[in-house]
């Protein structure tokens, strides 16, 4: 296993990244002092050794599409595509899910004590999946650790002579509670969202609706009141960034996730297999490649030949400052 360990020389905070398992950051531990720390990310026992579902731990990276494609089928530029179950991830309802990159080795192009850069290109790192997408595409992520903050700088490139449709998202599993002697029910969950996509079988119908009372993440509800698998939109930014927060009231600690405002959806999920909450920034909604071609503004992006896109996500942890 190619496990890369990043360390902040000032605080001793650390991150662990499984380069051969989708460049998944499966551990981020923030040192508050000599005795106290926050284990920010949940990962299943033995994840780093393999044999665990690649989308159930850490921070899976979802590219060239996040979440589901209905029935694993779509059309593009007059050609029909079918994503076979033998080659991509599928979920029980028969939809392809979470892209081509989360279960494959990434190439490491640069590494220091506190940073590492990984690259995944469909044609090089999953060549048997190249016929399943309209054209080749590449994603580069640089993880860097500074004090109590883990930052991902993301670049997506079109290296071909044809337009490249794409979407991207992350799927961080934030472990609860934030301290060993805290109660997860005393943790609040916040995301600056005002609307959600209507879903049938986890797939958007194309309609955007009001958020019901029991899912208003902009009101910072308690974790034990939530059962989520929802695609939120109407995301509010502040100074060009979108901020989600988890606050552990027992310990007075928090985790803050910020991303740039090109991430227009937040998927929120409370997994049944872990005491955790996922707050997932997406550049597009679920099944965007199908919805966009039905006249729905689903956020699908298309890079022209040689064009690139840049974004960022930061995760920080520490004491709540009043």
C-alpha positions in Angstrom: 0.0 0.0 0.0 1.3 3.4 -0.9 0.3 5.5 2.1 1.6 9.1 2.2 1.8 10.8 5.5 1.8 14.6 5.7 2.9 16.4 8.9 2.6 20.0 9.9 5.9 20.9 11.5 4.4 23.5 13.8 1.4 21.7 15.4 2.1 18.1 14.7 -1.2 17.7 12.9 -1.2 15.0 10.2 -3.0 13.6 7.2 -2.7 10.1 5.6 -3.5 9.6 1.9 -3.9 6.3 0.1 -2.4 7.0 -3.3 -3.3 3.6 -4.7 -6.9 3.8 -3.5 -8.2 6.9 -5.3 -5.8 9.3 -3.6 -8.2 9.1 -0.7 -7.3 11.1 2.4 -8.6 8.7 5.0 -7.1 10.3 8.1 -6.8 13.9 9.2 -5.8 14.5 12.8 -5.5 18.0 14.3 -3.4 18.5 17.4 -4.9 21.0 19.8 -2.2 20.6 22.4 0.0 17.9 23.9 -3.0 15.9 25.2 -5.9 16.7 22.9 -6.6 16.1 19.3 -9.5 16.0 16.8 -9.8 12.9 14.5 -11.7 14.7 11.7 -12.2 11.9 9.2 -13.9 8.5 9.6 -12.5 5.4 7.9 -13.4 1.8 8.3 -10.9 -0.5 10.1 -8.5 -1.9 7.5 -9.4 0.7 4.8 -5.8 1.4 4.0 -5.1 -2.3 3.5 -7.8 -2.6 0.9 -10.9 -4.8 0.8 -13.3 -2.1 2.0 -15.8 -0.2 -0.2 -13.8 2.7 -1.7 -16.7 5.1 -1.3 -17.4 4.3 2.4 -14.4 5.9 4.1 -12.2 8.9 4.1 -12.5 11.6 1.4 -13.4 9.8 -1.9 -12.8 11.9 -5.0 -15.6 11.8 -7.5 -14.6 12.3 -11.2 -15.6 12.7 -14.1 -19.0 12.7 -12.5 -20.2 12.8 -8.9 -23.0 10.6 -7.5 -25.3 8.7 -9.9 -25.9 8.3 -13.6 -29.4 6.9 -14.1 -29.1 3.3 -15.1 -25.5 3.9 -16.1 -26.7 5.2 -19.4 -26.4 8.6 -21.2 -26.0 10.1 -24.6 -23.5 12.7 -25.8 -23.1 14.3 -29.3 -25.4 11.7 -30.9 -23.7 8.7 -29.3 -25.2 6.4 -26.6 -23.0 5.3 -23.7 -23.6 2.4 -21.3 -21.4 2.0 -18.2 -21.1 -1.7 -17.5 -21.2 -3.0 -13.9 -18.0 -4.9 -14.4 -16.0 -1.7 -15.0 -17.5 1.0 -12.8 -19.1 1.3 -9.4 -22.8 0.5 -9.2 -25.3 0.8 -6.4 -28.1 -1.5 -5.6 -30.7 0.3 -7.7 -28.7 -0.2 -10.8 -27.2 3.3 -11.2 -23.5 4.0 -11.9 -22.1 5.9 -9.1 -19.1 8.2 -8.2 -17.0 8.1 -11.4 -13.8 6.4 -12.5 -11.1 7.6 -10.1 -12.0 6.6 -6.5 -10.8 3.0 -6.7 -7.7 3.4 -8.9 -4.0 4.3 -8.1 -3.1 8.0 -8.7 0.4 9.0 -9.8 2.4 11.1 -7.4 4.1 14.0 -9.2 5.4 16.0 -6.2 5.8 15.5 -2.5 7.2 17.4 0.6 6.8 16.9 4.3 3.5 18.8 4.3 2.2 18.5 0.8 1.6 16.0 -2.0 0.3 16.2 -5.6 -1.6 13.4 -7.3 -2.8 13.0 -10.9 -5.4 10.8 -12.5 -6.0 10.7 -16.2 -8.6 8.3 -17.6 -6.5 7.1 -20.5 -3.4 6.4 -18.4 -4.9 5.3 -15.0 -8.1 3.6 -16.1 -7.6 3.0 -19.8 -10.4 0.4 -20.0 -12.9 3.1 -18.9 -11.8 5.6 -21.6 -14.5 4.3 -24.1 -17.2 4.9 -21.4 -16.7 8.7 -21.5 -17.0 11.1 -24.5 -13.3 12.0 -24.3 -10.2 11.8 -22.1 -9.9 14.0 -19.0 -7.4 14.6 -16.2 -7.6 15.7 -12.6 -4.8 16.9 -10.4 -5.1 17.5 -6.6 -2.5 19.0 -4.4 -3.1 18.4 -0.7 -1.2 20.7 1.7 -1.2 20.8 5.4 -0.7 24.1 7.3 -1.3 24.2 11.1 -4.9 22.9 11.6 -6.0 23.2 7.9 -5.9 20.6 5.1 -6.3 22.3 1.7 -7.0 20.6 -1.6 -6.1 22.6 -4.7 -7.9 21.0 -7.7 -7.2 21.3 -11.4 -9.2 19.6 -14.1 -7.9 19.6 -17.6 -9.0 18.6 -21.1 -5.9 17.2 -22.8 -7.8 16.4 -26.0 -9.0 18.0 -29.2 -12.7 17.4 -28.3 -15.0 19.0 -25.7 -14.8 17.3 -22.3 -18.0 17.2 -20.2 -17.4 16.8 -16.5 -18.4 17.2 -12.9 -16.5 16.8 -9.7 -17.2 16.4 -6.0 -15.7 15.2 -2.7 -17.4 12.8 -0.2 -15.7 13.5 3.1 -16.9 11.4 6.1 -16.7 13.7 9.1 -16.4 11.6 12.2 -18.7 12.4 15.2 -18.4 13.4 17.9 -15.2 15.5 17.8 -14.0 14.5 21.3 -14.0 11.0 22.9 -16.2 12.0 25.8 -18.7 14.0 23.8 -22.2 12.9 22.6 -22.8 12.9 18.9 -26.3 14.1 19.6 -24.8 17.3 20.9 -23.1 18.1 17.6 -24.7 20.7 15.2 -24.5 20.5 11.5 -24.5 23.6 9.3 -24.5 24.2 5.5 -25.5 27.5 3.9 -28.2 25.9 1.7 -31.7 27.2 0.9 -33.2 24.7 -1.6 -32.9 21.1 -2.6 -33.4 18.9 -5.6 -36.6 16.7 -5.6 -35.4 13.1 -5.7 -36.9 9.9 -6.7 -34.8 6.9 -5.9 -31.8 9.2 -5.2 -32.1 10.7 -8.7 -33.2 14.3 -9.3 -36.4 14.8 -11.1 -35.3 18.2 -12.4 -37.4 20.1 -9.9 -35.9 22.3 -7.2 -38.0 22.5 -4.0 -38.1 24.1 -0.6 -36.2 22.3 2.2 -38.5 20.6 4.7 -38.3 21.5 8.4 -36.4 18.4 9.4 -33.6 19.1 6.9 -32.8 22.8 7.2 -29.1 22.7 7.5 -28.9 26.5 7.4 -30.5 26.4 10.8 -27.7 24.2 12.3 -29.8 21.2 13.5 -28.5 18.6 15.9 -27.0 15.5 14.3 -29.4 13.1 16.1 -32.4 14.8 14.4 -31.1 14.1 10.9 -31.4 11.3 8.5 -30.0 12.6 5.2 -29.3 11.5 1.7 -30.1 14.8 -0.1 -28.8 17.0 -2.8 -29.0 20.7 -1.6 -28.7 23.8 -3.8 -29.3 27.5 -3.4 -25.9 27.6 -1.8 -25.0 30.9 -0.2 -21.4 32.1 -0.5 -19.5 34.6 1.7 -16.6 36.4 0.2 -16.3 33.9 -2.6 -16.3 30.9 -0.3 -18.9 28.4 0.9 -18.6 27.4 4.6 -20.0 24.3 6.3 -19.6 23.7 10.0 -19.8 20.9 12.6 -19.8 22.1 16.2 -19.3 19.7 19.1 -21.0 21.6 22.0 -19.7 19.3 24.7 -16.0 19.9 23.9 -16.3 23.4 22.4 -14.6 22.2 19.2 -15.5 22.5 15.5 -14.7 21.3 12.0 -15.1 23.9 9.2 -15.1 23.0 5.5 -14.8 25.8 3.0 -14.7 25.7 -0.7 -14.9 28.2 -3.6 -18.3 29.2 -4.8 -18.0 27.3 -8.1 -19.3 24.3 -6.0 -23.0 25.0 -6.5 -24.5 21.9 -4.7 -23.9 20.3 -1.3 -24.9 16.7 -0.9 -25.6 15.8 2.8 -25.5 12.2 3.9 -25.7 10.4 7.2 -24.3 6.9 6.5 -25.9 3.9 8.2 -22.5 2.2 8.6 -20.7 5.0 10.6 -21.4 7.7 13.2 -20.5 10.4 10.7 -22.0 13.1 8.4 -20.9 13.7 4.9 -21.0 17.3 3.6 -20.1 17.0 -0.1 -19.3 20.0 -2.3 -20.3 19.2 -6.0 -19.8 21.3 -9.1 -23.1 19.8 -10.5 -26.1 17.8 -9.3 -26.5 14.1 -9.5 -27.1 12.7 -13.1 -26.1 16.1 -14.5 -25.0 14.7 -17.9 -28.6 13.5 -18.5 -30.5 16.4 -17.0 -28.5 19.1 -18.8 -29.5 17.6 -22.1 -33.1 17.7 -21.0 -32.9 21.5 -20.6 -32.3 21.4 -16.8 -29.5 23.7 -15.5 -27.8 20.8 -13.7 -24.3 22.4 -13.5 -22.6 20.1 -16.0 -19.4 21.8 -17.3 -17.7 21.4 -20.6 -14.0 22.2 -21.1 -12.9 23.2 -24.5 -9.7 21.5 -26.0 -6.7 22.5 -23.9 -8.8 24.3 -21.3 -8.6 23.8 -17.5 -10.6 24.6 -14.4 -9.3 25.3 -10.9 -11.0 25.1 -7.5 -10.2 24.6 -3.9 -11.5 23.0 -0.7 -10.2 23.5 2.9 -11.0 21.5 6.0 -9.9 23.0 9.4 -10.5 22.0 13.0 -10.0 23.6 16.4 -11.7 25.3 19.3 -14.9 27.3 18.8 -14.0 31.0 19.0 -16.9 33.1 20.4 
